[in-house]
Amino acid sequence: MKKAVTTGSSSQTLFSYAGSVSSSSMNHLLELAENKLNKEPTKKYIRKKVFGILVETVQNAYHHLDRPRSEEKHTSVKFRLEKDLQNYTVIAGNPVKNNKVDALKSVIDRFNSMSIPELKQYYRNRLSRGYATPSPGAGLGFVDIIRKSGKKISYTFKPVDQDYSYFSLQVEVST
């Protein structure tokens, strides 16, 4: 299992959210994050990459969230954008059913093992073949995150109960 890397004490939280996600709140969260990013004294193309990754993580949580019945803290979706001297770090988390954990690990590990040119080719092939998936986005969110960041996705799955685990991912974008 990959471990999420903890950001250093010199990092600054630019944006943070914990709670439920709906279509309208998703748009509002992204608007708030984009406004915060636009105030950053960073090159526009870097801000664009970071925002693209935020969009993918928020959409992933919205479209693929498994909602446990309990009202524990593990039922909420979490997003955080941090910045230190070298990187922006996007951290996201949401509950998933335990029967999906191995498949998610396998998918992320597969994409993490691919080079950027291999990911680009996979992305193009997947779009050109027009695979139908039960969810929006043709299943390319993790590929897009790695392509935009140029780095591997770090992740953890922490068991919540017999039915659910809390999935957290972290990705960095160099400034």
Summary of the structure (lengths in Angstrom):
residues: 175
radius of gyration: 15.8
end to end distance: 27.4
largest distance: 45.5
contacts: 501
relative contact order: 0.21
helix: 47%
strand: 25%
